[in-house]
Amino acid sequence: MFTPAISNIALYIDPGTGSMLFAALIGVFSTVLFFLRKLFMKLKYSGIGAKDPAQAKKAHDIVLFSEGRQYVKCFEGIVDELEKRGVSATYVTMDENDAILKKDLKHIECICPGNSVKTFTYLNNLSAEKLLSTTPGLDVYQWKRSPDVGEYIHFYHAMAPTGYRLFGLDFYDTVLTVGDYQDEYLRELEDMREIKNKKLVPVGCTYMDVLAEQIRNRKAEKIFDNDNKTIIWAPSWGASSSLRNHKVIIEALLRSSYNVIVRPHPQSFKVETEIIDEIRKEKSSHENLYLDEDPDNFRALSTADLLISDFSSITFDFMFCFGKPVILTNTEYDLSPYDAYWSKKEHWLTKTVGELGYRIDVDKLSEIGELVDRLLKDEEKKRLREEYKKRLWTNQGSSAAAIADYLTSGKRV
């Protein structure tokens, strides 16, 4: 009698088929996970748990949404301009310490719904003709488009056109740009993703207008007692930031005869605390090293003679508002989480700053003294910075009025 030896049968799947099956399983798992996450976010921010989501259904003409006090320089001029014109609007912030909440305003209602969950719940149930914000990621993360908002409008608070994370501006209706040069990058992304073209309107940059006004009217405050030249190192944050090379950079700068200001990105104080603590320890043993933790960057920038950064937009604040030179460290920059990754053009910020200043490899920072001296005396680079400033920065000094014009008329300014 024949008995099949089932226990001895070996099932064989060739490596190619196995890889395909494994990839398919991963794909199914990822799809289910993404669906569940999206469902969770929708339930979390759709109005469940809101204090009174019905209040957002009040009919608003114009709504300004700010994430908090760090964006006061972006919004205050717009609020003041609308108030001066007697235009009714609502200013929404998720920061109870936002200074705009304390302003004496007759025509602008200022509210703080609460933390991010409460604020996004409020916004997701909003009814308004127009909503203006600097916040990217509309309809990507927790902030969802409300069917009762007529037009979502984003305005830039920095010069770089593609510095946001993936899909940052895809679901806005209108983008108010710093200048026309940003259009080609935004159109490129729209074409590649086959999404609807947004309305693009050049208005300038309120943040830089405020900074330029401060420079004209506020006396510079010294940080160091000596008369040595001062270098400010202002890295961005994250895995690609030059902050990860802080030891090498600080050591190289301290070997020079310059005063050194280290101004990390505000986000570094939240998510890169170990590095910040190391810099604090280093500071205690060097009198010509200063760690700037002031939310307002004016004092540090006005003190410095030259700025070193990686891919932070502070480079343009320094070049165009203060008229001073910049050096970029050639940091390995992982663009994959950003919209810039999709662009076939050279990375705009590093290209432009490279033309207006100098670039240097971190391992060649021993030459920093010679490079700083050369750049401080470079009249051609200075001329180029002035030329780019005029060409790129629209409506210098009047961007808030340009934005108010658009909000109240909808016509191209």
KEVOMAR-146462 format. One record per atom (N, C-alpha, C, O, CB): x, y, z; residue in one letter. Coordinates in steps of 0.2 Angstrom, whole numbers, plus 5000, padded with zeros to 4 digits. Glycine has a CB too. Layout:
<atoms>
XYZA ...
</atoms>
This chain:
<atoms>
500449945000M 500050005000M 500450065000M 500950075004M 499550005006M 500350114995F 500750174995F 500450224999F 499850244998F 500750194987F 500850255004T 500650315008T 501050375006T 501650375007T 500750295015T 500750425003P 501150485002P 501550515008P 501150535013P 500750534998P 502150525007A 502550555012A 502450635012A 502950665010A 503250535012A 501850655014I 501750735014I 502250775018I 502450825016I 501050745016I 502450745023S 502950785028S 503650795024S 504050835026S 503050745034S 503750755019N 504450755016N 504350805009N 504850815006N 504650695014N 503750825008I 503650865002I 503950935003I 503750965008I 502950864999I 504350964999A 504651025000A 504351074995A 504451064989A 505451025000A 504051124997L 503851174992L 504351224990L 504751244994L 503251214995L 504451234983Y 504951274981Y 504651334977Y 504251334973Y 505451234976Y 504951394979I 504751454976I 505451494973I 505851504978I 504351504980I 505451504967D 506151534965D 506251604968D 505751634969D 506151534957D 506851624968P 506951694971P 506551754968P 506351794972P 507751704971P 506551754962G 506151804958G 505451814960G 505151864962G 506251804951G 505151754960T 504451744962T 504351764969T 503851804971T 504151684961T 504751744974G 504751754981G 504851834982G 504451864986G 505351724984G 505251864978S 505351934979S 504751974977S 504552024980S 505951964975S 504351954972M 503751984969M 503251974974M 502852024976M 503551954963M 503151914977L 502651904982L 502751944988L 502251974991L 502651834984L 503351954990F 503551994996F 503452064995F 503152094999F 504351984998F 503552084989A 503452154987A 502652174987A 502452224990A 503752174981A 502352124985A 501552134984A 501252134991A 500852174993A 501252074981A 501552094996L 501252095003L 501452155006L 501052185010L 501652035007L 502052185005I 502252245008I 501752305005I 501552345009I 502952265006I 501652294999G 501152344996G 500552344999G 500252405000G 501152334988G 500252285000V 499552285003V 499552305010V 499152345012V 499352205002V 500052285014F 500152315020F 500152385021F 499852415025F 500752275024F 500652415016S 500652485016S 500052525015S 499852575018S 501252515012S 499652495010T 499052525008T 498552525014T 498252575015T 498752495002T 498452475017V 498052465023V 498252515028V 497852545031V 498052395025V 498852515029L 499152555035L 498952635033L 498752665038L 499852545036L 499152655027F 498952725025F 498252735025F 498052795028F 499252735018F 497852685023F 497052695024F 496852705031F 496452755032F 496652645021F 497152665035L 496952675042L 497152735045L 496852765049L 497152615046L 497752755044R 498052825046R 497652875044R 497452925048R 498752825044R 497452875037K 497052935035K 496352935038K 496052985039K 496952925027K 496052875039L 495452875042L 495452905050L 495052935052L 495152795043L 496052885053F 496152905060F 496152985060F 495853015064F 496752875063F 496553005055M 496653085055M 496053115053M 495853175056M 497253105050M 495653085049K 494953115047K 494553125053K 494153175054K 494653075041K 494453065057L 494053065063L 494253115068L 493853145071L 494052995065L 494953115069K 495253155074K 495153225073K 495053265077K 495953145074K 495153255066Y 495153325065Y 494453345061Y 494453395059Y 495753345061Y 493953295061S 493353315057S 492853355061S 492353375059S 493053255054S 493053355067G 492553395072G 492353355078G 492053385083G 491853405068G 492553295078I 492453255084I 492853275090I 493453285089I 492553175083I 492653295095G 493053315101G 493153395101G 493453425105G 493653285101G 492853425096A 492953505095A 492453535101A 491953505103A 492753525088A 492753585103K 492353625109K 491653645106K 491153635109K 492753685111K 491653675100D 491053695097D 491253705090D 491253765087D 490753765100D 491253655086P 491453665079P 490953705075P 491053735070P 491453595075P 490353705077A 489753745074A 489953825074A 489753855069A 489153735077A 490453845078Q 490553915078Q 490953935072Q 490953985070Q 491053925085Q 491353885069A 491753895063A 491253905057A 491553935052A 492153835062A 490653885058K 490153895052K 489953965052K 489553985047K 489653845053K 490154005056K 489954085055K 490254105049K 490854085047K 490254125061K 489954145045A 490154165039A 490654215039A 490554275042A 489554195034A 491254205037H 491854245037H 491954275030H 491954235026H 492454215041H 492254335030D 492454355023D 493154335022D 493354305018D 492354435023D 493554355027I 494354345026I 494554315033I 494454345038I 494754415025I 494954265032V 495254225038V 495954225037V 496254205032V 494954155039V 496354245042L 497054235042L 497254185047L 497054195053L 497454305044L 497654135045F 497854085050F 498554075051F 498954075046F 497554015047F 498754085057S 499454085059S 499654025064S 499154015068S 499754155062S 500153995064E 500353945069E 500553975075E 500653935080E 500953905066E 500754035075G 500954065082G 501454125082G 501554155077G 501254015086G 501754135088R 502154195089R 502754205084R 502954255082R 502354195096R 502954145082Q 503554155077Q 503354175070Q 503854195066Q 503854085076Q 502754185069Y 502554215062Y 502254285063Y 501854305058Y 502054165059Y 502354315069V 502054385070V 502354435064V 501954475062V 502154415077V 502954425063K 503254475058K 502954465051K 502954505047K 504054455057K 502654405050C 502354385043C 501654415043C 501454445038C 502254315042C 501254415048F 500554435048F 500354505051F 499854535049F 500154385052F 500854535055E 500654595059E 500454645054E 500054685054E 501154615064E 500954655049G 500854705044G 500154705040G 499854755038G 501354705039G 499954635038I 499354625035I 498754645039I 498254675037I 499354555032I 498754625046V 498254635050V 498154715051V 497654745051V 498454605057V 498754755052D 498754825052D 498454855046D 498054905047D 499454855054D 498654835040E 498354865034E 497654855033E 497254895031E 498754825028E 497354795035L 496654775035L 496254825040L 495754845038L 496554705036L 496554825046E 496254865051E 496254945049E 495754975050E 496654865057E 496754965046K 496755035044K 496255045038K 495955105038K 497455055041K 496154995034R 495655005029R 494954995031R 494455005027R 495754965023R 494854975037G 494154955040G 493854895037G 493254885037G 493755015038G 494354845035V 494054785033V 493954735038V 494454725042V 494654755027V 493354705038S 493254655043S 493654585041S 493554565036S 492454635044S 493954555046A 494254495045A 494354455052A 494254485057A 494954505042A 494554395052T 494654355058T 495354325058T 495554295053T 494154295058T 495754335063Y 496454315064Y 496354255068Y 496154255074Y 496954365066Y 496654195066V 496554135070V 497354115071V 497754105067V 496154075066V 497454095077T 498154075079T 498054015084T 497554015088T 498554135082T 498553965084M 498553915089M 498953925095M 499153885099M 498753845085M 499253985095D 499654005101D 499354065105D 499254115103D 500354035098D 499254045111E 498854095116E 499354145118E 499154205120E 498654055122E 500054145116N 500454195118N 500654235111N 501154275112N 501154165121N 500254225106D 500354265100D 500254345102D 499654355104D 499854245094D 500654385100A 500654455102A 500054485098A 499754535101A 501254495100A 499854465092I 499354495089I 498654495092I 498254535092I 499254465082I 498554435097L 497954435101L 497854495106L 497354505108L 498054365105L 498454525107K 498454575112K 498354645109K 498254695112K 499054575116K 498254655102K 498254715099K 497554745100K 497054705100K 498354705091K 497454805100D 496854845101D 496554855094D 496754905090D 496854915105D 496054805092L 495854805085L 495054815085L 494754785089L 496054745081L 494854855080K 494054865080K 493754825074K 493154795075K 493954935078K 494154805069H 493854775063H 494054705063H 493854665059H 494054815057H 494654685066I 494954615066I 494754575072I 494954595078I 495654615065I 494454525071E 494254475077E 494854425078E 495054395073E 493554435076E 495154425084C 495754385085C 495554325089C 495254335095C 496354425088C 495654265087I 495454205092I 495954155092I 496354145087I 494754175089I 495954115097C 496454055098C 496053995100C 495853995106C 497054075103C 495853955095P 495453895097P 495753855102P 495353815106P 495253855091P 496453855103G 496753805107G 497353775104G 497653805100G 496253755110G 497453715106N 498053675103N 497953655096N 497453675093N 498253615108N 498453625093S 498353605086S 497753565084S 497453575079S 499053565084S 497553515089V 496953475087V 496353525087V 495953515082V 496853425092V 496253565092K 495653605092K 495753665086K 495153675083K 495653645099K 496253685085T 496353735080T 496153705073T 495853735069T 497053765079T 496453645071F 496353615065F 495653595064F 495353595059F 496853555064F 495353575070T 494653555070T 494253615068T 493753615064T 494353525077T 494353675071Y 494053735069Y 494153755062Y 493653765059Y 494353795074Y 494753745059L 494853765052L 494553715048L 494253735042L 495553765051L 494453655049N 494153605045N 493453615044N 493153585040N 494353535048N 493153645049N 492453665049N 492253735047N 491653755048N 492153645056N 492753765044L 492653845043L 492253855037L 492253825032L 493353875042L 491953915038S 491553945032S 491854015031S 491754055035S 490753945034S 492154025025A 492454085024A 492554095016A 492554055012A 493154095027A 492554165014E 492654175007E 493354165005E 493554135000E 492454255006E 493854185009K 494554185008K 494954165014K 494754185020K 494854245005K 495454115014L 495854105020L 496554105018L 496754085012L 495754035022L 496954145021L 497654165020L 498154135025L 497954135031L 497754235019L 498654095023S 499154065028S 499854055025S 499854055019S 498853995031S 500254055030T 500954035028T 501053955029T 501653925027T 501554075032T 500553925031T 500653855033T 500553805027T 500053805024T 500153835038T 501153765025P 501053715020P 500653655022P 500553645028P 501753695017P 500553605018G 500253545019G 499553545020G 499253495023G 500553525026G 499153595017L 498453595017L 498253525013L 498453515008L 498153655013L 497753495017D 497453435014D 497953375013D 497853325010D 497153445007D 498553375016V 499053325016V 499053295023V 499053235024V 499753355014V 499053335028Y 499153305035Y 498453325039Y 497953305036Y 499753345039Y 498453345045Q 497853355049Q 497453415046Q 496853415048Q 498053365056Q 497753465043W 497253515041W 496953505034W 497253495029W 497753585040W 496353495034K 495953475028K 495553535025K 495353585029K 495453415030K 495453535019R 495053585015R 494353585018R 494053525018R 495053575008R 494053635020S 493353645021S 492953655015S 493153695011S 493153695027S 492453625013P 492053635007P 491653705008P 491453725002P 491453585007P 491653735013D 491353805014D 491853865014D 491753915016D 490953805020D 492553845012V 492953895011V 493053905003V 493253865000V 493653885014V 492953975001G 492953984994G 493653984991G 493753954985G 492754054993G 494154004994E 494854014991E 495354004997E 495354045002E 494954074987E 495853954996Y 496453945000Y 497053984997Y 497153964992Y 496553875002Y 497354025001I 497854064999I 498454065003I 498454065009I 497654144998I 499054045000H 499654035003H 500154095002H 500154124996H 500053975002H 500454125007F 500954175005F 501654155008F 501754125014F 500754245008F 502154165004Y 502854145006Y 503154195011Y 502954255011Y 503254145000Y 503554165016H 503854205020H 504654195020H 505054205024H 503654195028H 504854165014A 505554155012A 505654155005A 505154155001A 505854085015A 506254165003M 506454174996M 506354104992M 506254104986M 507054204995M 506554044995A 506653984991A 505953964989A 505453964992A 506953934995A 505853944982P 505253924979P 504953854981P 504353844981P 505253934972P 505453804982T 505253734983T 505553714990T 505853654990T 505453694977T 505553744995G 505853725001G 505353685006G 505553665011G 506053785005G 504753675004Y 504253645008Y 504353565007Y 504653545002Y 503553665006Y 504053535012R 504053455011R 503553435006R 503153485004R 503853425018R 503553375004L 503153354998L 502453374998L 502053365003L 503153274998L 502153394993F 501453414992F 501253474996F 500653484997F 501053354993F 501753514998G 501653575003G 501153625000G 500753645004G 502253605004G 501153634994L 500653684991L 500153664986L 499853704983L 501053744988L 500153594985D 499753564980D 499053584980D 498753584975D 499853494980D 498753584986F 498053594987F 497853664988F 497253674990F 497853544992F 498253714988Y 498053784988Y 497753804982Y 497953774976Y 498653824990Y 497353854982D 497053884976D 497553934973D 497553944967D 496353914977D 497853974977T 498254034975T 498854034980T 498854014985T 497854104976T 499354054976V 500054064980V 500254144979V 500354164973V 500554014978V 500354174984L 500654244984L 501354234984L 501654224990L 500354294989L 501754254979T 502454244979T 502854304981T 502654354981T 502654214972T 503554294982V 503954344983V 504154384977V 504154444977V 504654314986V 504154344971G 504254374965G 504154324959G 504054264961G 505054394964G 504154344953D 503954304947D 504354244946D 504254194943D 503954344941D 505054254949Y 505554194948Y 505254134951Y 505454074949Y 506154214951Y 504854134956Q 504554074959Q 504054034955Q 503953974956Q 504254094966Q 503754064950D 503254034946D 503453974942D 503153924942D 503054084941D 504053974939E 504253924935E 504353854939E 504253804937E 504953934931E 504553864945Y 504653804950Y 503953774952Y 503953714952Y 505053824956Y 503553824953L 502853794955L 502453764949L 502153714950L 502453854958L 502553794943R 502253764937R 502553704935R 502253654933R 502353814931R 503253694937E 503553634935E 503253574939E 503153524937E 504353634936E 503153584946L 502853534950L 502153524948L 501953464948L 502853564957L 501753574946E 501053554944E 501053514938E 500653474937E 500753624942E 501453524933D 501553484927D 501753414928D 501453374925D 502053524922D 502253404932M 502453344934M 501953294938M 501853234937M 503053344938M 501553334942R 501053294946R 500353294943R 499853264945R 500953324953R 500253334937E 499653334933E 499053364938E 498553334938E 499453264930E 499253414941I 498753444946I 498553514943I 498853544938I 498953454953I 497953544945K 497753604943K 498153664944K 498553664949K 497053624946K 498253704939N 498653764940N 498353814945N 497853824945N 498753804933N 498853834950K 498653884955K 498653954952K 499053964947K 499053874961K 498354004955K 498354074953K 499054094957K 499054084963K 497754114955K 499454124953L 500154144956L 500154224955L 500054254950L 500754114952L 500254254961V 500254334961V 500854354965V 500954334971V 499554354965V 501254394962P 501854424966P 501754474970P 501454524968P 502454444961P 501854474977V 501654524982V 502254544986V 502254604989V 501154494986V 502854504986G 503354524990G 503454484996G 503154424996G 503354594992G 503754505001C 503854465008C 503754505014C 504154555015C 504554435008C 503254495017T 503054535023T 503654535029T 503854575032T 502454525026T 503854465030Y 504354455035Y 505054495033Y 505254525038Y 504554385035Y 505254495027M 505854535026M 505754615026M 506154645027M 506154515019M 505154635024D 504954705025D 505054725032D 505354775034D 504254715022D 504754685037V 504854705044V 505554705046V 505754745050V 504454655048V 505954655044L 506654655046L 507054715043L 507454745047L 506954585043L 506854735037A 507154795034A 506954855038A 507454905039A 506954795026A 506354855040E 506154915044E 506454925050E 506654975053E 505354915045E 506554865054Q 506954865060Q 507654885059Q 507954925063Q 506954785063Q 507954865054I 508654895052I 508754965052I 509154995054I 508954855046I 508154995049R 508155065048R 508055105054R 508355155056R 507655085043R 507655075059N 507455115065N 507655085071N 507555115076N 506655105065N 508055025071R 508255005078R 508955005078R 509354975074R 507954925079R 509255025084K 509955025085K 510254955086K 509954915089K 510155075090K 510754945082A 511154875083A 511354865090A 511654915093A 511654865078A 511354805093E 511554795099E 512154745099E 512154695096E 510954765104E 512654765102K 513254725102K 513254665107K 512954665112K 513854765104K 513554605105I 513554545109I 514254545112I 514254515118I 513354485105I 514754565109F 515454555111F 515754625113F 515554675110F 515854515106F 516154625118D 516454685120D 517054705116D 517254765116D 516754685127D 517354665112N 517954685108N 517754705101N 517154705099N 518454625107N 518154725097D 518054755090D 518254705084D 518254725079D 518454815089D 518354645086N 518454585081N 517854575077N 517354585078N 518654525085N 518054555070K 517454535066K 517154475069K 517354435072K 517754515059K 516454475067T 516054425070T 515754385065T 515454405060T 515454455075T 515754315065I 515454275061I 514854235064I 514854215070I 515954215058I 514254235061I 513654195064I 513654135060I 513554135053I 513054245064I 513554075063W 513454015060W 512753995061W 512553985067W 513953955062W 512253995056A 511553985057A 511353925053A 511053935047A 511154045055A 511453865055P 511253805052P 510453795052P 510153815056P 511553745054P 510253755047S 509553735047S 509553675052S 509953665056S 509353715040S 508953635052W 508953575056W 508753515052W 508553515046W 508353595062W 508853455056G 508653395053G 509253355051G 509853375052G 508253405046G 509153295048A 509753245046A 510253275041A 510853255041A 509453185043A 510053325037S 510453355032S 510853415034S 511253445031S 510153365025S 510653435040S 510853505042S 511653495044S 511853445046S 510553525048S 511953555043S 512653555045S 512753555052S 513353555055S 513053625042S 512253565056L 512253555063L 512553495066L 512853485071L 511553565067L 512453445062R 512753375063R 513453375063R 513853335066R 512453325058R 513753425060N 514553435060N 514753495065N 515253525063N 514753445053N 514353505070H 514453565074H 515153565077H 515453615078H 513953565079H 515453505079K 516053505082K 516653525078K 517053575079K 516253435085K 516653505071V 517153525067V 517053595065V 517553635064V 517053475060V 516453615064I 516353685062I 516553735067I 516853785066I 515653695060I 516353725073I 516453765079I 517153775080I 517453825082I 516053745085I 517553715080E 518253715081E 518653755076E 519053785078E 518553635081E 518453745070A 518753785064A 518653855065A 519153895064A 518453765058A 518053875067L 517853945068L 518253975074L 518454035074L 517153965069L 518353935079L 518653965086L 519353965085L 519754005088L 518553915091L 519653935080R 520353935078R 520554005075R 521154025075R 520653875074R 520054035072S 520154105069S 520154155074S 520054145080S 519554115064S 520254215072S 520254275077S 519554305077S 519554355080S 520754325075S 519054275075Y 518454305075Y 517954285081Y 518054235084Y 518054285068Y 517554335082N 516954315087N 516554265083N 516454275077N 516654375090N 516254225087V 515754175084V 515054165087V 515054155093V 516154105084V 514554175083I 513854175086I 513654105083I 513654095077I 513454235084I 513354065087V 512954005084V 512254015085V 511954025091V 513253935088V 511854015080R 511154025080R 510753965077R 510653965071R 510954095077R 510653915081P 510253855078P 509553875076P 509253925078P 510253795083P 509253835071H 508553845069H 508153835076H 508353785080H 508453795064H 507553865076P 507153855082P 506953785083P 506853765089P 506553905081P 506853745078Q 506653675078Q 507153635082Q 507053585085Q 506453655072Q 507853655081S 508353615084S 508353615092S 508453565095S 509053645082S 508053675095F 507953675102F 507453625104F 507353615110F 507753745104F 507053605100K 506453555101K 506653485100K 506553435104K 505853575098K 507053465094V 507153405092V 507853385092V 508053325091V 506853395086V 508353425093E 509053415093E 509353435099E 509953465099E 509453445087E 509053425105T 509253455111T 509953425114T 510353465117T 508753435117T 510153365112E 510853345114E 511353385111E 511853395114E 510853265112E 511253405104I 511753445101I 511853515104I 512353545105I 511653445093I 511253535106I 511153605109I 511553605115I 511953655117I 510453625109I 511453555119D 511753545126D 512553545125D 512853575129D 511553485130D 512753515120E 513453505119E 513753575117E 514353595119E 513653455113E 513353615113I 513653685111I 513653725118I 514053765118I 513153715106I 513153715122R 513153755128R 513753745132R 514053785135R 512453735132R 513953675133K 514553665136K 515153695133K 515653715137K 514653585137K 515153695127E 515753725123E 515753795124E 516353825125E 515753705115E 515253825124K 515153905125K 515453925132K 515753975133K 514453925125K 515353885137S 515653895144S 516353905144S 516653935149S 515453845149S 516753875140S 517453885140S 517753925135S 518353925134S 517753815139S 517353965131H 517654005126H 517254075126H 516654075125H 517553975119H 517554125128E 517254195129E 517054225122E 516654275122E 517754245133E 517354205117N 517154225110N 516654185106N 516554195100N 517854235106N 516354145110L 515854095107L 515154115111L 515154115117L 515954025108L 514654125107Y 513954145109Y 513454105106Y 513454095100Y 513854225108Y 513054075110L 512454035108L 511854075108L 511654095114L 512353965112L 511554095102D 510954135102D 510354095103D 510154055098D 510954175096D 509954105108E 509354075109E 508754125109E 508154105111E 509354035116E 508854185107D 508354235106D 507854215101D 508054215095D 508654305106D 507154215102P 506754205096P 506754255091P 506654245085P 506054205099P 506954315093D 507054375088D 507854375085D 508254375089D 506954445091D 507954365079N 508554355076N 508954425075N 509554425073N 508554315070N 508654485076F 508854545074F 509554565078F 510054585074F 508454605076F 509654545084R 510254565088R 510854525085R 511354555084R 510154555095R 510754465084A 511254425081A 511454435074A 512054445073A 511054345082A 510954445070L 511154465063L 511454535062L 511854545058L 510554465059L 511254585066S 511454645066S 512254655068S 512554695066S 511054695069S 512354605073T 513054605076T 513554575071T 514154595071T 513054565082T 513354525067A 513854485063A 514054525057A 513654565054A 513454425061A 514654515055D 514954535048D 514854495043D 514854515037D 515654555049D 514754425044L 514654375039L 514354315042L 514354305048L 515354355036L 513954285037L 513554225040L 513754165036L 513854165030L 512754235038L 513754105040I 513854045037I 513253995038I 512953995044I 514554005040I 513053965033S 512453925034S 512453865029S 512953855026S 511753965032S 511953825028D 511953765024D 511353775019D 511553795013D 511853705027D 510753765020F 510153775016F 509653815019F 509053805017F 509953705013F 509753855024S 509253895028S 509153965024S 509553995021S 509553915035S 508453975024S 508254045020S 508554105024S 508454155021S 507554045020S 508854095030I 509154155033I 509654185029I 509854245031I 509354135040I 509954145025T 510454175020T 510254235017T 510554285016T 510754125016T 509554235014F 509354295011F 509154355015F 509154405013F 508754275007F 508954335021D 508854395026D 509454435027D 509454495027D 508554365033D 509954395028F 510654425029F 510954465023F 511154515024F 511154375031F 510854435017M 511154465011M 510654525009M 510954575007M 511154415005M 510054515009F 509554565006F 509354625011F 509254675009F 509054535003F 509354605017C 509054655022C 509654685025C 509654745026C 508654625027C 510154645027F 510754675030F 511354695025F 511854735027F 511054635036F 511254675019G 511754685014G 512454655015G 512954685013G 511854755013G 512454595019K 513154565021K 513254505017K 512754475015K 513154565028K 513854475017P 514054415013P 513854355017P 513854355023P 514754425011P 513854305013V 513654235015V 514154185013V 514354185007V 512954215014V 514254135017I 514654075014I 514154005016I 513854005021I 515354065018I 514153965011L 513753905012L 514253845013L 514753835009L 513253885006L 514053805018T 514453735018T 514153685014T 513553685013T 514453715026T 514553655010N 514353605005N 514153545009N 514453495010N 514853585000N 513553545012T 513253485016T 512853435011T 512553455007T 512753515021T 512953375013E 512553325009E 511853335011E 511653325017E 512853255011E 511453355006Y 510753375008Y 510253325004Y 510253314998Y 510653445005Y 509853285009D 509453235006D 508753275005D 508353295009D 509253185012D 508653284998L 508053314996L 507453274996L 506853304994L 508153344989L 507453214996S 506953164995S 506253184999S 505753174996S 507153094997S 506253215005P 505653235008P 505353295006P 504853315008P 505753235016P 505753335001Y 505553404999Y 505253404992Y 505453364988Y 506053445001Y 504853454991D 504653464984D 505253484979D 505153464973D 504153524984D 505753504982A 506353524978A 506653454974A 506953454969A 506953554982A 506453394977Y 506753334975Y 506453324968Y 506753284964Y 506553274980Y 505853344967W 505453334960W 505753374955W 505653364949W 504753344961W 506053434957S 506253484952S 506853454948S 507353424951S 506453544955S 506853464941K 507453444937K 507953504937K 508553494934K 507253424930K 507853554940K 508253614940K 508753604946K 508653574951K 507953684940K 509353644945E 509853644951E 509453674957E 509053714956E 510453684949E 509653644963H 509353664969H 509353744969H 509953774970H 509653634975H 508753784970W 508753854969W 509153884974W 509553934973W 508053874969W 509153874980L 509453904986L 510153904985L 510553954986L 509153884993L 510453844985T 511153834985T 511453864978T 512053884978T 511353754985T 511153854973K 511353884966K 511453964967K 511953994966K 510853874961K 510853994970T 510854064970T 511354094975T 511654144974T 510154094972T 511354064981V 511854084986V 512554074984V 512954114986V 511654054993V 512654024980G 513354004978G 513554064973G 514154074973G 513353944974G 513054094969E 513254144965E 513354214968E 513754254966E 512654154960E 513054224974L 513054284978L 513654284983L 513854334986L 512454304980L 513854224985G 514354214990G 514854164988G 515054154983G 513954194997G 515054124993Y 515554074992Y 515254004995Y 514854004999Y 516254084995Y 515553954993R 515353884995R 516053854997R 516553864994R 514953844990R 515953815003I 516553785006I 516453715008I 515853705012I 516953825011I 516853665007D 516753605010D 516953605018D 517353645020D 517153545007D 516553565022V 516653565029V 517353555031V 517653575035V 516153525033V 517653505027D 518353485029D 518853535027D 519453515028D 518453415026D 518653585024K 519153635022K 519053705026K 519253755024K 519053655014K 518653695031L 518553755035L 519153785038L 519153845041L 518053735041L 519753745038S 520353775041S 520553835037S 520953885039S 520953725040S 520253845030E 520453905026E 519953955027E 519954005023E 520453875019E 519453955032I 518954005033I 519154075034I 518854115031I 518553985039I 519754085037G 519954155039G 520154185032G 519954245031G 520554145043G 520454155028E 520654185021E 520054195017E 519954245014E 521154135017E 519554155017L 518954155013L 518554215016L 518254255012L 518554095013L 518454225022V 518054275025V 518354345023V 518054385021V 518054265033V 519054355024D 519354415022D 519254435015D 519154485013D 520154405024D 519254385011R 519154395003R 518454415002R 518354464998R 519354324999R 517954385005L 517254395004L 517054465007L 516654495003L 516854345007L 517354485012L 517154545015L 517354605011L 517154665011L 517454555022L 517854595006K 518154645002K 517954634995K 518154674991K 518954645002K 517554584993D 517354574986D 516754624984D 516154604986D 517054504986D 516954674980E 516454724978E 515954694973E 515454714972E 516854784975E 516254644969E 515854614963E 515254574966E 514654584964E 516254574959E 515454534972K 514854494975K 514354544978K 513754534978K 515154454980K 514654604981K 514154654984K 513654684979K 513154684980K 514554704987K 513954694973R 513554724967R 513054674965R 512454694964R 514054744961R 513254604965L 512754554963L 512154544968L 511654534966L 513154494962L 512354554974R 511854544979R 511354604978R 510754594979R 512154554986R 511554664977E 511054714976E 510654704970E 510054724970E 511454784975E 510954684964E 510654664958E 510054614959E 509554624957E 511054644953E 510254564962Y 509754504964Y 509154534968Y 508654514967Y 510154444967Y 509354574973K 508854594978K 508354634974K 507754624975K 509154644983K 508554674969K 508054714965K 507654674961K 507054684960K 508454774961K 507954624958R 507654574953R 507154524956R 506654514954R 508154544949R 507354504962L 506954444965L 506354464970L 505854434970L 507354394968L 506554524973W 506054544979W 505654594977W 505754654976W 506554564985W 504954574975T 504454624973T 504154664979T 504154644985T 503854584970T 503954724977N 503554764982N 503954774989N 503654764994N 502854734983N 504554794988Q 504954794994Q 504654854998Q 504654914996Q 505754814992Q 504554835005G 504254885009G 503454895009G 503154935013G 504554955008G 503154865004S 502454875003S 502054805002S 501554804999S 502254924998S 502354755004S 502054685003S 501354675007S 500954645004S 502554625005S 501354705013A 500754695017A 500154735013A 499554705013A 500854725024A 500254795010A 499754825006A 499554785000A 498954784998A 500054895004A 500054754997A 499954714991A 499454654993A 499054634989A 500554694988A 499654624998I 499254565000I 498554585002I 498054555000I 499554525006I 498454645006A 497854675007A 497454685001A 496854675001A 497854735012A 497754714996D 497454724990D 497154664987D 496554664984D 497954764985D 497554614987Y 497254544984Y 496654524988Y 496154494985Y 497854494984Y 496754524995L 496254494999L 495554534998L 495054504999L 496454495006L 495554604997T 494954644996T 494754644989T 494154664989T 495154704999T 495154634984S 494854644977S 494954584973S 494554574968S 495254704974S 495454544975G 495554484971G 495854494964G 495954454960G 494854444969G 496054564963K 496354584957K 497154574957K 497454584963K 496154654955K 497454564952R 498254554952R 498454624954R 498254674951R 498454534945R 498954624958V 499254684961V 499854704957V 500154754958V 499354684968V 
</atoms>
